[in-house]
Amino acid sequence: MWVLDVAAAGAVDAWVGVLDEAERRRMAAFRYEADRHRYGVAHAGLRLLLGRECGVPPADVTLTNRPCVHCGGPHGKPEVTGGPQWSMSHSGELALYAVAPWPVGIDVERPERAVDPVSLAAYLHPRERAEITALPPDAARRAFYRCWTRKEAFLKGTGTGLNDSLARWYVGVDGSASGPAGWSLVEVPVPDGYQAAVAVARVPLPAWSVHELRLDP
Ligand SMILES: CC(C)(COP(=O)(O)OP(=O)(O)OC[C@H]1O[C@@H](n2cnc3c(N)ncnc32)[C@H](O)[C@@H]1OP(=O)(O)O)[C@@H](O)C(=O)NCCC(=O)NCCS
């Protein structure tokens, strides 16, 4: 697993050259500079990692998308031609990546104090809802974000994303929950102010660690 400090990567212009046309179009469409920067740097980091895995320069990494499980359109789970399985998530000033020989999903979020965990828990599995609503407010918010990152990581691993019902699968609010059969779900250590999890279709999960990814201009 890799973590990239987006702010430390410097100006995005240095990295635009490695992106493909679709990535450049998406990057240009962001309204706010901070979003443009995070997207461009996160995708440059992805290409650097996948390029190493595939033995090609970052700009030669070929990214495609599976058909969307909802409408069949060309915007489902992204994949790399001739390479391993991978997943990426970006939020605030962090980008996280997981690369594995098995289906994998990763999610990072920046918990917000304004979020009401009890009302959002209504969309989750009934047992998760019960676990979260039984807690006092601050603990409930932490439990909600632990549950949410576990669930989003799992749904990104399966490739459905949020097209699948959030109430369908039980992932629990922490590592004591076993989660869906055949999947390992674990919290990823990230800096204060963030919450992250990874889901891998492999039980038990072999030893893993988090490395820092650096983009040096
Ligand atoms: C995938 C999804 C969960 C990402 O949520 P998010 O919290 O906004 O963003 P994250 O930073 O965690 O992840 C984004 C990355 O997930 C990956 N991703 C996109 N779709 C994915 C899917 N179906 N499965 C797994 N990963 C996916 C991409 O690498 C994406 O990076 P990019 O946006 O820079 O290209 C969410 O966008 C989703 O559920 N999308 C599917 C909904 C859909 O298909 N709607 C159209 C219906 S026609």
Ligand as a Chemical Component Dictionary entry (heavy atoms), coordinates in Angstrom:
data_LIG
# 
_chem_comp.id                   LIG 
_chem_comp.type                 NON-POLYMER 
_chem_comp.pdbx_formal_charge   0 
_chem_comp.three_letter_code    LIG 
# 
loop_
_chem_comp_atom.comp_id 
_chem_comp_atom.atom_id 
_chem_comp_atom.alt_atom_id 
_chem_comp_atom.type_symbol 
_chem_comp_atom.charge 
_chem_comp_atom.model_Cartn_x 
_chem_comp_atom.model_Cartn_y 
_chem_comp_atom.model_Cartn_z 
_chem_comp_atom.pdbx_ordinal 
LIG C1  C1  C 0 -16.182 4.748 -6.893  1  
LIG C2  C2  C 0 -16.779 5.648 -5.807  2  
LIG C3  C3  C 0 -17.171 4.797 -4.624  3  
LIG C4  C4  C 0 -15.660 6.645 -5.426  4  
LIG O1  O1  O 0 -16.073 7.475 -4.388  5  
LIG P1  P1  P 0 -15.295 8.771 -3.834  6  
LIG O2  O2  O 0 -15.308 8.705 -2.344  7  
LIG O3  O3  O 0 -15.899 9.957 -4.468  8  
LIG O4  O4  O 0 -13.823 8.773 -4.391  9  
LIG P2  P2  P 0 -12.468 8.010 -4.000  10 
LIG O5  O5  O 0 -11.409 9.041 -3.991  11 
LIG O6  O6  O 0 -12.578 7.144 -2.785  12 
LIG O7  O7  O 0 -12.250 7.011 -5.237  13 
LIG C5  C5  C 0 -12.158 7.509 -6.524  14 
LIG C6  C6  C 0 -11.503 6.455 -7.378  15 
LIG O8  O8  O 0 -12.225 5.230 -7.330  16 
LIG C7  C7  C 0 -11.988 4.538 -8.570  17 
LIG N1  N1  N 0 -13.286 4.076 -9.075  18 
LIG C8  C8  C 0 -14.169 4.710 -9.853  19 
LIG N2  N2  N 0 -15.247 3.911 -10.087 20 
LIG C9  C9  C 0 -15.019 2.741 -9.429  21 
LIG C10 C10 C 0 -15.738 1.528 -9.293  22 
LIG N3  N3  N 0 -16.921 1.324 -9.875  23 
LIG N4  N4  N 0 -15.206 0.543 -8.545  24 
LIG C11 C11 C 0 -13.995 0.713 -7.945  25 
LIG N5  N5  N 0 -13.260 1.845 -8.041  26 
LIG C12 C12 C 0 -13.774 2.849 -8.785  27 
LIG C13 C13 C 0 -11.257 5.497 -9.503  28 
LIG O9  O9  O 0 -9.880  5.183 -9.473  29 
LIG C14 C14 C 0 -11.509 6.824 -8.827  30 
LIG O10 O10 O 0 -10.490 7.783 -9.054  31 
LIG P3  P3  P 0 -10.774 9.056 -9.985  32 
LIG O11 O11 O 0 -12.136 9.589 -9.622  33 
LIG O12 O12 O 0 -9.668  9.992 -9.666  34 
LIG O13 O13 O 0 -10.708 8.520 -11.375 35 
LIG C15 C15 C 0 -18.031 6.401 -6.278  36 
LIG O14 O14 O 0 -17.642 7.412 -7.168  37 
LIG C16 C16 C 0 -18.989 5.448 -6.972  38 
LIG O15 O15 O 0 -19.639 4.653 -6.335  39 
LIG N6  N6  N 0 -19.120 5.515 -8.297  40 
LIG C17 C17 C 0 -20.013 4.622 -8.975  41 
LIG C18 C18 C 0 -21.342 5.315 -9.198  42 
LIG C19 C19 C 0 -21.690 5.279 -10.627 43 
LIG O16 O16 O 0 -21.183 4.477 -11.357 44 
LIG N7  N7  N 0 -22.574 6.177 -11.034 45 
LIG C20 C20 C 0 -22.993 6.238 -12.389 46 
LIG C21 C21 C 0 -24.217 5.362 -12.610 47 
LIG S1  S1  S 0 -24.656 5.359 -14.332 48 
# 
loop_
_chem_comp_bond.comp_id 
_chem_comp_bond.atom_id_1 
_chem_comp_bond.atom_id_2 
_chem_comp_bond.value_order 
_chem_comp_bond.pdbx_ordinal 
LIG C1  C2  SING 1  
LIG C2  C3  SING 2  
LIG C2  C4  SING 3  
LIG C2  C15 SING 4  
LIG C4  O1  SING 5  
LIG O1  P1  SING 6  
LIG P1  O2  DOUB 7  
LIG P1  O3  SING 8  
LIG P1  O4  SING 9  
LIG O4  P2  SING 10 
LIG P2  O5  DOUB 11 
LIG P2  O6  SING 12 
LIG P2  O7  SING 13 
LIG O7  C5  SING 14 
LIG C5  C6  SING 15 
LIG C6  O8  SING 16 
LIG C6  C14 SING 17 
LIG O8  C7  SING 18 
LIG C7  N1  SING 19 
LIG C7  C13 SING 20 
LIG N1  C8  SING 21 
LIG N1  C12 SING 22 
LIG C8  N2  DOUB 23 
LIG N2  C9  SING 24 
LIG C9  C10 SING 25 
LIG C9  C12 DOUB 26 
LIG C10 N3  SING 27 
LIG C10 N4  DOUB 28 
LIG N4  C11 SING 29 
LIG C11 N5  DOUB 30 
LIG N5  C12 SING 31 
LIG C13 O9  SING 32 
LIG C13 C14 SING 33 
LIG C14 O10 SING 34 
LIG O10 P3  SING 35 
LIG P3  O11 DOUB 36 
LIG P3  O12 SING 37 
LIG P3  O13 SING 38 
LIG C15 O14 SING 39 
LIG C15 C16 SING 40 
LIG C16 O15 DOUB 41 
LIG C16 N6  SING 42 
LIG N6  C17 SING 43 
LIG C17 C18 SING 44 
LIG C18 C19 SING 45 
LIG C19 O16 DOUB 46 
LIG C19 N7  SING 47 
LIG N7  C20 SING 48 
LIG C20 C21 SING 49 
LIG C21 S1  SING 50 
# 
